[in-house]
Amino acid sequence: MNMKTHIKIFASVLAAAAVMSLSSCTEEGFFDVKAPSAADESNVYSNYTLSEYAIFSIAETFGHTNNYRGRFLPWYGFNTDVEWYNGTNTTGKQLAQYEPTTNNTQMNLDNGPYNEMFVGIERANLAIEGLRAYGDVENQPDMAYLLGEALTLRAMIYYDLTKAWGDVPARFEPINSENIFMAKSSRDTIYVQILADLEEAIPYLYWPNESSQTATTDRINKAFACGLYARIALAASGYALRPEDGTVGTGNLGSVRKTNEPALQAEVLYPKALGYLQEVINSGTANLVSSYEQLWRDFNNYDLTAGKEVLYSIPFSDGRGRWNYHFAGSHEGSSYIGTAANRGGDVGPVPSLYFKYGAQDVRRDVSCVNFDWIEDSQEPAGIDMWYFGKYRFEWMETQPYGGGNDDGLKPVVMRYSDILLMAAEIANELGQPDVAKNYLLQVRRRAYAGNEAVADSYVNSLSGKDAIFNAIVDERALEFVGEFLRKADLIRWNLLTAKLNEAKADMNAIAQRTDEVYYSYSEDGMSLNFWGLDPAQSGISPEGSQWILAEDYFQNFDTELIDAIYQTEDPNTRQFWPIFDITLTNSQGYLVNDYGYGN
């Protein structure tokens, strides 16, 4: 069988895979996808190369126009106490500001991310079933690896679905004429399944750089799967908006609580999760890159080398994926973007975050920048308009951005520092404070490179479970801003509304400052230096003629933006997006929105 035949087999089920976007074609047998391809499955899944194509077809869905590329990644994860959409409210930004409508123009699409994620799940289901039947995974390690990869990709997609929508259909076998339409299941059912899947997958997988398959970070490896188990375990056992037991898919308003499912309790999951995280740590197959800045310079230059800090990246092709297009600092016609149009600047750190970093924390000036590129020079962006310095067109050297809608950057899904901080959090919860502090210290020392004694003093001063937990909450904010882990973290900690209100209060306090702020150009012409942002410099004029006054810097804070960080009375009631109208209509009545959304 050649590759064209293989692609034809999978293409024949793609329409069926978009489960809830279908509203007709119910002739018996039409959706029984096994019937036309059964004769070929044994040929596909007994052959390594063809099976690998099937795995690639799962990841290929990430680059679909309105899936991870154009809708999920640009919209999930905002607003939090560390990240927000810049500028005023729009229909699209309702998604970020906790007031989405079921007809939201960004998401009410028949090929939106909800449906496209189920395309990826269907492809994974086909591959898992085929490899189990024909792959001889017991005797062929490479075939076992592919099964582990398919299981892990399915687990990741399902985790992302539950992050965004809460409860969704639990579809763990290929579509046929009897299961084409499905009602929602409790997400607990999904968590139990995907955690079990990962337990099966992890022994099949290779460590980073253990094999040719895992030489780059755009393929699944054992370290990532171990970390994904812990990430899902923390979410499954934590707080979230949940319908009352037995009422999923009935329109129930729900409440913020933990699960009652015995298999998902912390005392069950945390020891396993910590064990997996410590496997990664003890394996030596990943590490912290010594320079935080170099980590992000490498990201902007497409470094996919496994065995460093990044464990898994979304495998967009070089001509796909809109990352810096949205998340880099703002450029207006500079030579770095290859177009006269504006690029970057859609999203950034909340203005208060800059002031949460210690002055010696090297992450601050990498993560939070406050300048616009106007042609090939910079000017202050203003106190209310910050950008993620991790993502910079001007750092794209090996493949300079050409000005189109896609830049080909591979978004980071997980880093080794997350392994360490999840291990710290879980160890602390399991009554192992010294272990927790050791893992926290490793991340903190990298942040204070050259001033490690400051990090040592801070971590050593932590006493008691609550103090360590609060330090980890803060550290995750400083370490992962712009990587969009925070919203899920705040939800599982039951801190979403409290932290958003804390950020609002901090920003309102900043808007009251009357200090003078000055700026100067860096020697390399790639950034601005500021004087007066640090309260310790208040009232002290900088020395040297290079400093330029930024007129009314703090007074120019558009305070209407602060209240717009959320548009509903309580963000906890809008932790999840609704299932949007087109999908609801096409579900033949099987899908119903909970959480007070219309149906």
C-alpha positions, 0 to 999 in steps of 0.5 A: 500500500502506498502513502496515497492509499493510506491517506485515502483511508484516513480521509474517508473518515474525516467528515465523520470525525468532526462528530458534532458538526454533522446534521445529516447522512444517517443512512445505516452503515455510512459512518461504519468506518471499519467496513470500507477499510478493514481489509487495509488496516492490517497492512497499515498497522503492521507496517511501521512507516504507514503506522507512523503516518497515522500518528503524524495525521493526529498532530497534523490537526493542530495546524488546521486553520481554526484549531490550535493554530487560529483559535485555541492557542490565540484565545485560551488562557486569558485573562489571568492575574499575569496575562491579559488581552491588550486594548479595549473589549471586542466580540472576540475578547469576550472569550478572554474576559469571561463573558462569551456568548454561544454565537461568538464570531471567533468560535461559532464555526463548524470547523472551530477547535471543539470539532477539530479536536475531535478530528484529532481524537478520531484519528488517535482512536483509529491508530490506537485500535489498529496498533493494538490489533496489528502492531505487535507492540509486545515484540516490536519496541518501535510499534509500541512507541507509536502506540504510546505516542497515540495514547499520549496525543489523545490524552493531551487533546482531551485535557485541552478540551476539558480545560476549555469546555469542562464536560464533553463526550467521552469518545474512546473508540472510532466512530460507527453508525451507532455512536456518531452522536454522543451526549456529554460525559462527566469529565471524571470519566475522561480523566480516569481514562486518559490517566490510565492511558498514560500509565500504559503509554509511559513504558512504551515511550523513549526518553528524549534522545533515546531514539531517533523518534525522540531526537526533537521536541516535536515528537512525544517522549517519556519525559513529557508523558510523565509530566502530562500525567502530573498536570492532568492529575493536578487538574482532576483532583483540584477545584473546578466549576462542576455540575452536580453529580449526575446532572452533566448535560442537563443545563445545571449551573454547577458549583466550584468544588472538587470531584467526588470520584474516588479514583481522582482523589489527591491521595490516590493520584499524587504519589503516582504523579510525584513518582513519574516526575521524579523519574524524569528528574532522576533520568537526567534526560532534561535540564534547566537551560542555564540562561533564561534569555537563551532559552527564549532566543532558542525558541525564536530560532526554531530549536527543537533539540531534545534533551534540553529544557523543552519537553514537547512543542506543538509541531507546526510546520515552518509555514504554519502557526500564528505565534509571534504574529499574536504574542510578540511585542508590537511592530509597526513596519519594522524590517524584522516583520517583512511587511508594512502591516502591524504584527504582535502586541495582541496580548501581554503581561498585566502591568502589575506583573513587572513589579512582582519580580525581584530587581535581580530576577533575570526573568523580569526583563525577558518576560515583560517589555514595554516598548513598541517597534516603530519602523526600526526604532523603539518608543515606550508602549505606556504603562498599560501596554506590556508585551511578552519579551519571550517572543520577539521578531527581532530574535528570529535569526535563522528563519526571519519572519516574512510578514505573512499570517504564519511564522512557523514557531512551535509553541512550548507545551511543557518545560522541565521547570514545570516538572520541578515546580509540579514536583515541588507542589505535590511533594509539599502536599504529601508532607515532604517540605524539604523535597519541595523546597529543593525543587523550588530552589532549582528554578529560583536559582536559575532566575537569580543567576549570578545572585544565587544567594538571594534565591537561597535565602528566600527559599530557606526562609519558607516555613510551613506548608502554606508558605511553601504553597504560596511561594510555588503559586508566585513562582509559577506566575513569574516562570510561566507568564505568556505560556498560558498555564496560569488560568488552569492553575488558578482554577484548580487552586480555587484562586481565579476570582481572588487573583484577578481581583488582586491584580485589579487592585495592584493595577489601580494602585499603579495608576495612582503613581505620579513618579517621573519615568525616563527611558534610554536606548540600549547599546545594541539598539534592540530595546529600551532601558527605563528609570523610575519604574522601580519604586526605589528610584522614585524622586531620583533623577537619572544621571546622563544626557541619554535619558528622555522623559516619558511624559505622564507615564503613569497618568496615561493608564487607561483605567477602563482596561482594569475593570474590563479584565473580566466582564461578568460578576464572578469569573468562577461562573465562566471558567469554561466556554459554552459549546457554540451554536453551530455545534449545538444545532448539529448535535441532533439534540445530544449536546446541552450547555451547562453553567447557565449558558443558553441552548 
